[in-house]
Amino acid sequence: MKLPFFEPRPPWLGGDLQTVRNMIVRPVARLTDWPQEQLAFEQQDGDCLLGTLGRGSPESTRPLGVLLHGLTGSEDSLYVRNTTHYFLKHGWDILRLNHRGAGPSGVFCRQSYHAGRSEDLRAVLGQLREKLPNLKERGVFLMGYSLGANMALKFLGEGDFPLPVRFAISVSAPIDLMQTQQAIMKPRNRIYHRYLLDCMRREVLASAQPEEVKDRRRLKQLKSVWEFDDTLTAPRNGFRGLKIITGRIRHWVISPGSTCRRS
């Protein structure tokens, strides 16, 4: 399939303006014009992921769209809401999923999401098969942003789909997580870095993670996203350090046996 070359629309020229565009414009995506239903997806360890299902058409035979937000995002992130509005308006059903420990899922989770947690997505699709039996015929499509895109690519590379995946869309996937970390920490990106780190701290504090993880003094001492992931994310998910988890996720996403390839 040949896709058109990306042409930025003035005045949003360059990566910086495109990054902050939604923060400046604050587009309003009114989703109340369509029926909305909250769904809960309990995981084997007792954590529970929440998502909101929007119905674009009462008799839709199209695949259900599953939207996967990025780092520190949720179902209410502007980009998720605007994407949902577009698809609902065109008659598609959309599930806005909150990752483990993110957004409304936070208070029901003692663990946190990361780019390699494709097992959560697999569990969600398995439960959707039971909640919405017609998806066995309709199937789903995946659309992931940033960290959510990385998770989607890993899932696609692994196979073992509980439901037919008709197609997938990856938006700005940080396939090489190590290089992504290093880029975020460059001096020119210090504003982004500080904002992201503050959001990561707030996300942990709003979750049901153990009190030793939510120690405010300890969180304040973490001065970079690297320190945050190396000190909290990696060991909390069974990895000895950030280099181990990033290397393993990158291998999963672009390994020779994967159905996905790095462009």
C-alpha positions as CSV (number, residue, x, y, z in Angstrom):
1,M,0.0,0.0,0.0
2,K,1.4,3.4,-1.0
3,L,0.7,6.2,1.5
4,P,0.9,9.9,0.7
5,F,4.0,11.8,1.8
6,F,3.4,13.8,5.0
7,E,2.9,17.5,4.3
8,P,2.7,19.7,7.5
9,R,0.0,22.3,7.4
10,P,1.1,25.9,8.2
11,P,1.6,27.3,10.7
12,W,2.5,23.9,12.4
13,L,5.9,23.5,10.7
14,G,8.5,21.4,12.5
15,G,8.4,18.9,15.3
16,D,8.2,21.4,18.1
17,L,5.1,23.2,16.9
18,Q,3.4,19.9,16.0
19,T,4.1,18.7,19.5
20,V,2.6,21.6,21.3
21,R,-0.2,22.3,18.8
22,N,-3.0,20.7,20.8
23,M,-1.9,22.5,24.0
24,I,-2.2,25.8,22.1
25,V,-5.4,25.2,20.1
26,R,-7.1,23.0,22.7
27,P,-9.5,21.4,20.2
28,V,-12.9,20.3,21.6
29,A,-14.0,16.8,20.7
30,R,-17.6,16.4,21.9
31,L,-18.2,12.7,22.3
32,T,-21.6,12.9,24.1
33,D,-23.4,12.8,20.7
34,W,-22.8,9.0,20.7
35,P,-23.6,6.3,23.2
36,Q,-20.7,5.7,25.6
37,E,-20.2,2.7,27.9
38,Q,-17.4,2.0,30.4
39,L,-15.9,-1.5,30.3
40,A,-13.7,-3.1,32.9
41,F,-11.0,-5.7,32.0
42,E,-9.6,-7.6,35.1
43,Q,-6.1,-8.9,34.8
44,Q,-4.9,-12.2,36.2
45,D,-3.0,-10.4,39.1
46,G,-6.1,-8.5,40.2
47,D,-5.4,-5.2,38.5
48,C,-8.2,-3.8,36.4
49,L,-8.0,-1.8,33.2
50,L,-10.9,0.5,32.3
51,G,-11.9,1.7,28.9
52,T,-14.8,3.6,27.3
53,L,-16.6,2.1,24.3
54,G,-18.3,4.6,21.9
55,R,-20.8,3.4,19.4
56,G,-20.6,5.1,16.1
57,S,-23.4,3.1,14.5
58,P,-26.0,0.8,16.2
59,E,-25.5,-1.9,13.6
60,S,-21.9,-1.5,12.6
61,T,-20.2,-4.5,10.9
62,R,-16.9,-2.7,10.7
63,P,-13.9,-3.7,13.0
64,L,-13.9,-2.2,16.4
65,G,-11.1,0.4,16.9
66,V,-8.9,0.0,20.0
67,L,-7.0,3.2,20.8
68,L,-3.8,2.9,22.9
69,H,-2.5,6.2,24.4
70,G,1.1,7.2,25.0
71,L,3.2,7.8,28.1
72,T,1.2,9.7,30.8
73,G,-1.9,9.7,28.6
74,S,-5.3,8.3,29.1
75,E,-8.7,8.0,27.3
76,D,-9.2,11.7,27.8
77,S,-5.9,12.9,26.1
78,L,-6.7,15.4,23.4
79,Y,-5.3,13.3,20.6
80,V,-7.3,10.2,21.8
81,R,-10.5,12.2,22.0
82,N,-10.1,13.8,18.6
83,T,-9.3,10.5,16.9
84,T,-12.3,9.0,18.6
85,H,-14.5,11.9,17.4
86,Y,-13.3,11.4,13.8
87,F,-14.1,7.6,13.8
88,L,-17.4,7.9,15.6
89,K,-18.5,10.6,13.1
90,H,-17.8,8.2,10.3
91,G,-19.7,5.3,11.9
92,W,-16.9,3.3,13.6
93,D,-17.1,1.9,17.1
94,I,-14.1,2.9,19.2
95,L,-12.7,1.7,22.6
96,R,-10.5,4.2,24.4
97,L,-8.4,1.9,26.6
98,N,-6.6,3.2,29.7
99,H,-3.3,1.3,30.2
100,R,-2.5,-0.4,33.5
101,G,-2.2,2.4,36.2
102,A,-3.2,5.2,33.7
103,G,-6.1,7.6,33.9
104,P,-9.3,6.0,35.4
105,S,-7.5,2.6,35.6
106,G,-5.0,4.1,38.1
107,V,-7.0,3.5,41.3
108,F,-7.5,-0.1,40.4
109,C,-3.9,-1.0,39.6
110,R,-1.0,-1.8,41.9
111,Q,1.3,-2.2,38.8
112,S,2.1,0.2,36.0
113,Y,2.2,0.0,32.2
114,H,5.3,0.0,30.0
115,A,6.0,-0.4,26.3
116,G,6.3,-4.2,26.6
117,R,3.1,-5.0,28.3
118,S,1.4,-6.6,25.3
119,E,-0.1,-9.3,27.5
120,D,-2.5,-6.7,28.9
121,L,-3.7,-5.9,25.4
122,R,-4.1,-9.6,24.6
123,A,-6.1,-10.0,27.8
124,V,-8.3,-7.1,26.9
125,L,-9.0,-8.5,23.4
126,G,-9.8,-11.9,24.9
127,Q,-12.4,-10.4,27.2
128,L,-13.8,-8.3,24.4
129,R,-14.5,-11.5,22.5
130,E,-16.7,-12.6,25.4
131,K,-18.4,-9.2,26.0
132,L,-19.0,-8.5,22.3
133,P,-19.4,-11.9,20.5
134,N,-19.9,-10.3,17.0
135,L,-16.3,-9.2,17.1
136,K,-15.3,-12.7,16.2
137,E,-16.6,-11.8,12.7
138,R,-16.0,-8.1,12.7
139,G,-12.5,-8.1,14.2
140,V,-10.6,-5.1,15.5
141,F,-8.1,-2.6,14.4
142,L,-5.4,-1.1,16.7
143,M,-4.2,2.4,16.7
144,G,-1.3,3.2,19.1
145,Y,0.4,6.5,19.9
146,S,4.0,6.7,21.0
147,L,4.4,4.1,23.8
148,G,1.0,2.7,22.9
149,A,2.2,2.2,19.4
150,N,5.3,0.3,20.6
151,M,3.0,-2.0,22.6
152,A,0.8,-2.5,19.5
153,L,3.8,-3.4,17.3
154,K,5.1,-5.9,19.9
155,F,1.7,-7.5,20.1
156,L,1.5,-7.8,16.3
157,G,4.9,-9.3,16.2
158,E,4.1,-12.0,18.7
159,G,0.9,-13.2,17.0
160,D,-1.6,-15.2,19.1
161,F,-4.6,-12.8,18.5
162,P,-7.7,-13.5,20.5
163,L,-9.7,-11.6,17.8
164,P,-8.9,-11.0,14.1
165,V,-6.8,-7.9,13.7
166,R,-7.9,-6.3,10.4
167,F,-5.3,-3.6,10.4
168,A,-3.2,-1.4,12.7
169,I,-1.9,2.2,12.8
170,S,1.3,3.1,14.5
171,V,1.8,6.8,15.4
172,S,5.3,7.9,16.4
173,A,6.4,4.6,18.0
174,P,9.7,4.9,20.0
175,I,11.0,1.6,18.8
176,D,14.5,2.3,20.1
177,L,13.6,3.2,23.6
178,M,17.2,3.9,24.6
179,Q,17.7,6.5,21.9
180,T,14.3,8.0,22.8
181,Q,15.3,8.4,26.4
182,Q,18.6,10.1,25.4
183,A,16.8,12.4,23.0
184,I,14.3,13.5,25.6
185,M,17.1,14.4,28.0
186,K,19.0,16.6,25.6
187,P,19.2,20.2,26.9
188,R,17.1,21.6,24.0
189,N,14.2,19.3,25.2
190,R,14.4,20.3,28.8
191,I,10.9,21.8,28.8
192,Y,9.4,18.6,27.4
193,H,11.5,16.5,29.8
194,R,10.4,18.4,32.9
195,Y,6.8,18.3,31.9
196,L,6.9,14.6,31.1
197,L,8.7,13.8,34.4
198,D,6.1,15.8,36.4
199,C,3.3,13.9,34.7
200,M,5.0,10.6,35.5
201,R,5.2,11.5,39.1
202,R,1.5,12.6,39.3
203,E,0.4,9.4,37.5
204,V,2.2,7.2,40.2
205,L,0.7,9.3,43.0
206,A,-2.8,8.9,41.6
207,S,-2.5,5.1,41.3
208,A,-3.0,2.3,43.8
209,Q,0.7,1.3,43.7
210,P,2.3,0.5,47.0
211,E,3.1,3.4,49.4
212,E,6.8,2.8,49.1
213,V,6.5,3.5,45.4
214,K,4.4,6.6,46.0
215,D,6.9,8.1,48.4
216,R,6.9,11.8,47.4
217,R,10.4,12.5,48.6
218,R,11.7,9.6,46.6
219,L,9.8,10.6,43.5
220,K,11.2,14.1,43.8
221,Q,14.7,12.8,43.9
222,L,14.3,11.2,40.5
223,K,15.7,13.9,38.2
224,S,15.2,12.3,34.8
225,V,12.9,9.9,32.9
226,W,15.9,7.6,32.8
227,E,16.2,7.6,36.6
228,F,12.5,7.1,36.9
229,D,12.4,4.1,34.7
230,D,15.6,2.6,36.0
231,T,14.6,3.0,39.6
232,L,10.9,2.2,39.4
233,T,9.5,0.9,36.1
234,A,12.2,-1.7,35.3
235,P,12.5,-3.4,38.8
236,R,8.8,-3.2,39.4
237,N,8.3,-5.2,36.3
238,G,10.9,-7.9,36.9
239,F,13.9,-6.3,35.0
240,R,17.3,-5.6,36.5
241,G,17.5,-2.2,34.9
242,L,16.4,0.1,32.1
243,K,19.0,-1.2,29.7
244,I,17.6,-4.7,30.0
245,I,14.0,-3.7,29.5
246,T,14.6,-1.4,26.6
247,G,16.8,-3.9,24.8
248,R,14.4,-6.7,25.3
249,I,11.4,-4.6,24.1
250,R,13.3,-3.4,21.0
251,H,14.2,-7.0,20.2
252,W,10.6,-8.1,20.5
253,V,9.4,-5.4,18.2
254,I,11.9,-5.8,15.4
255,S,13.2,-9.4,15.7
256,P,13.6,-11.4,12.5
257,G,10.6,-13.6,13.3
258,S,8.3,-10.6,13.8
259,T,5.6,-9.8,11.4
260,C,6.5,-6.1,11.8
261,R,9.5,-4.5,10.4
262,R,11.4,-1.3,11.2
263,S,11.1,1.2,8.3
